[in-house]
Amino acid sequence: MKKISIFLVSIMSILMFVGCGTTNIMKETKEINFIVPDGLPAISVAKIIKERPEIQKGYKINYNIEQTSDNVVTSVMKGEADVAIVPSNLAATSFNKNGDYKIGATVGWGSFFIVSTESNQTIDGLKGKEVYNIGKGLTPDIITKSVLKDKGIDADKDINFSYVGGVTELAPIVLSGKANYAVLPEPALSTVLSKKEDLNIIADLNEEWKKDNNSEYGFPQATVIVKKDLIENDKKFVENLLKEIKNSTVWAYEDKETLGDYCEKIGVSAKKQIIVSALDRANIKYINIKDSYKEYQTYFNKLNEFDSKTIGGKVPDEGIYMEK
């Protein structure tokens, strides 16, 4: 009996140990909230969202594609996202407010284009014209006016800007013929071009920015931000995730057809054929912050000159960069 009792106690001890071990493993699984806006940012990481590779054992990533920019802003400003792809000025605004996030990389550079239904137009020819754009004081407006200013055009005096709330409002206005001049981003540009053959691209604003600012990549449009706590406590995971993000951006151009299929399945609003058409002008390109630090400095300084409120009141200090 004594032997049996000892045996049973031993078995119970082992089971309790295994149970505790299992519980510990479950507790160690860390959930990561990854927020990404619909459009080019979601397209850039479609491979990860669809295939959900294991970045590192013990981590589970919850991917969320947000349909409106307001939801992205809210999620970041409340600190709900652990990782997010955001408009680059939001990265600055968030940092200046609470310093919760750092910039890890860029996945998208400028993809705004000035278009016209008139042929043989140039940027200088915009003087005296009505130009439609998205959201006064938002990134498309800031970039357009900055490029025009560098070319000696006073956007406030020489051009009559008309603003709409978003690209879903702007595209129909261009298609209807009401707007002869407009600033369109990809993939909306490809959507309009597929339906309006007489539309002409006057200027690629990223190329103009590069020339005017002696810039290698242009202006950062889609920025990967990572929570400071995650960088400090889960450094290897962050490094692995950024590698997967880079792989996703490279793969996007290697297999456009599958990319289109993936985007449809994960809920990107743009249609497959439009995504494939838009890629050549989408400017999806992964550059880590160490290699794009100067681009951000130029961008933030330009925005500060335009209106410091667009970046949260001031040019953020070097603490905003994950590395430099």
N, C-alpha and C positions, 0 to 999 in steps of 0.2 A: 504493500500500500504506500509505504514511504517513497519507494522508487517511482511509483505511478504519480504521486503527488508532485515530486520533484520534476518529473517529466512534463506534467501539465503546466506547472509554473513556468518552466523554461519556454514551452510553446507559447504561452500567453505573453511572456516577456518579449519574445521575438515578434509576435503579431502586433503588440503595442508599439514596438520600435518601428516596424514597417509602416504601421498606421501613422505614426508621428512623422516619419520620413515623407510619406505621401502628402500629408497635410502641409509640411514645410515647402515641398516642391510646388504645391498649388498656391501657397501664399507668395512664393517667389516669382510667380508669373506676373509680369508687369504690363499693364495695358497702356498703350500709347495712342493718343488721339492725333491723327494726321488730317488736317483740314486743307482742302485745295479748291479754288474757285473753278467753276465751269469755264470752258473755253480752252485756250492754249495751255494754261497751267495744268489742267486735268489731262490734256492730250500728252503733255510732256512726260507724265508719270503713269500713263495708261497701262503700261506693261506691268508695273508693280501692283497697281490696284486690281488688275484682272488676275494675274498669276499668284499674287500674295506669297512671294518667296519667304522662307524663314530667314529673317535678318540675323537673328541670334537666338539661341535657346533661352527660354525664360521670358520672352517678350511676345506680346500679341498686339498687332497694330490694327486700330479701327480707322478705316479710311472713310472720309466723308466729303463728297463733292457738293459744294454749296452753289446754289443757282443764282444767288444775289450777292453783290459785293458787301451789302450791309451786314449780312450774316457772318461774313468773313471778318469784318471789322469788329463786330460784337464779340465773336469767339476769341479773337486775339486780345482785345482790350480787357476782356474779363479773365484772361489767362486760361481759357478752357482748352486751347490747343497745346499739344506738346511740340508738335512740328507743324509748320504751315507754309504754304506758298502764297505770298501776298504781293500787292503792289509795293514797289520799293519805298515809296514815301511813307507807307503805313509802317514799315519796319522802323523807320526813323521816329515816327510819331509815338509808336508803342514804347520804344526805348527811352525817349525823352520823358514819357509819363511815368513809367515804373521800372524800366531796365530789366524786364523779365526775359526778353529774347535777344539772341545774338544772330547776326547774319552768317550763314554757313556757306552759301553758294548762290549762284544765279542760274536759272534754267531757261529764262526767256529774255531776249534783248528786244529793242524797239521794233514794233510791228504796226506802226501807224503810217498811213499813207494819205496824202492830199490827192483827191481825185476830182475830175471834172467831166461834164458831158461835152465840153468844148474841146476841139482838137488844137494841137500845137500851142498849148498853154505852158507858161513857166511860173515860177514862184513870184517873180516881179509882176506878172500879169494879174496877180490877185488883188492888187491895189484897187480900191473902189468897189470891190465885189462883195457879195454876201456869201459867207462861208459857214456851213453848218458843222457843228461839233457836239461832242458829248460832255455835258456837265461843266458849267463854268467853274474854274478853279481846280478841276480834277486833272489827272495826269495828261490825257490827250490835249487839253487846253493849255496846260503849262508847257508841254514839249513843243506844241505848234508855235506858241507865242515866243518861246525862247529861240527857236530856229529862225523865225522871222526877224526877231530883234538882231540876231547875229548877222543878218543879211541887210541890215539897215532899214527894215520896215517896222514902222510903229503900228503894232497890231491893234491898239486901242483907237488910233485915229485913221489909219489907212484902210482898215478892213472892217466890215460890218459882220460881226459874228452872231449867229443865231444858235441857241443851245437847246438840246433836247435831253431828256432824262437818261437815255441809254441807247445802246446800239439797236435794240429791238424797235425803237421809235425812229431811229435815223435811217436804217436801211429802207423802209417803205417810202420815206420822203424822197430818197435818192431815186428809187425805182419809179416813183410816180412822175418824176421829172420836175418836181417842185424845187429841188435843190440842184443847182448847176455846179456847185462847188461844195465839197465836204471833206472831213477828215474821217477816214474809216480804218478800223483795225482788222487784222485777220482774226478769225476766219470769216467775219462778216463781209469783208471785201470780196472774197472768192464767191460767196453766196450771191452778192449783187452782180458781180461780173458774169456769173453763169446765166443771169436773166436779162442783163442790159449790155449789149455788145458795144454800144457807143460810149461806154465809160472809159476814160483815160486816166492813167496814173501820172500825176504831175510831179510828185516828189515822194521819195522814200525818206521819211523823217529821220530814221536811224542813220542812213548814209549821210544825210546832211549834218546830223549831229556829230558824226565821226570826223567829217571834214572841218567843221567849225571849231571843234574842241580837241583836235589832235588825239582822237580816241581810237583805241584798237577795236573795241567791241560795240561801242555805241552807248546808249543809255540803258541801265538795268530796268527791266519792266516787271519781271516776275522773280521775286527773291525768296529763297528758302531760309526761313528763320527757325531757330531751335531754342527751346527753353533753356535758360542758363543753368538751372538745376540738373537738367538732363545731360548737358555737356559736362558738368562737373562730376556727376555721379555715375554716368553711364557712357563714358567716353568711347569705348570700343563699339558699343551699339550705334552711336551717332556716326562714327566713322564708316561702319558697315552699311548703314542706311544711305549715307551720302554716296557711297560707291554704287549702290543699287539705283539710286536716282540718276546718277551719271550714265549708267548702263542703259537705263530706260530712254534717256534722251538720244543716245547714239543709235539704239535699236529702232527708234521711231522712223529714222530715215533709211534704214536698211530693209525694213519690211512694212511699207506704207499700207499695203492691202490688209494685212493682219492688224495693223494699228487701227485702221478704220473699223474693222470688225470688233476689236476690243472696246473702242470708244462707244460704239452703239450698245454693247453689252453692259458697260459700267454706268451708262446714263449721261454721257456727254451730249449736249443738245444738238451740236452740229452733225449733219448727215455725213455718212462715210465718204461719198464722192467729193464733198466740200472739204473735208479734212485732208484728203489726199491732194487736192488741188492747192490747198492753203499752205502746205508744208514748205514749199520753196520760198515763200515770203514770210513764214511764221517766225523765223529767226530763233528757233528753239536751240539752245546751245548751253551745255553745262560748263560753267567756269567757277572754280572754288574761289572763296573770298580772298585767299592769299594772292591770287593772280588777277584779281579785279578790284583791289582796294582803291586804286587811283581813279577808276571809273566811278565808284561810289562817291569819292570825295568831290569830283567834278559835278556829279549829279546833285548831291546835297547842297553844294555851294550855289549852284544855279537856282535851285528851288528856293533857297534862303533869300536870294536876291529878288526872286519873283514875288514870294510871299512866305514869310517864315512860318506862318500857320500851317502850311502844307506839309511841314515836317515836324510839327509839334513845338514850334517856337524858336528853334535854333539848330545849327548843324550839330549832330550828335558827336560825342567824343569817341575816341578809339575803342572804348569799351564795347561798342556795338558790334565789333568784328570778332568772330570766333577765333580767327588767327590773322596775322598780318605779315 
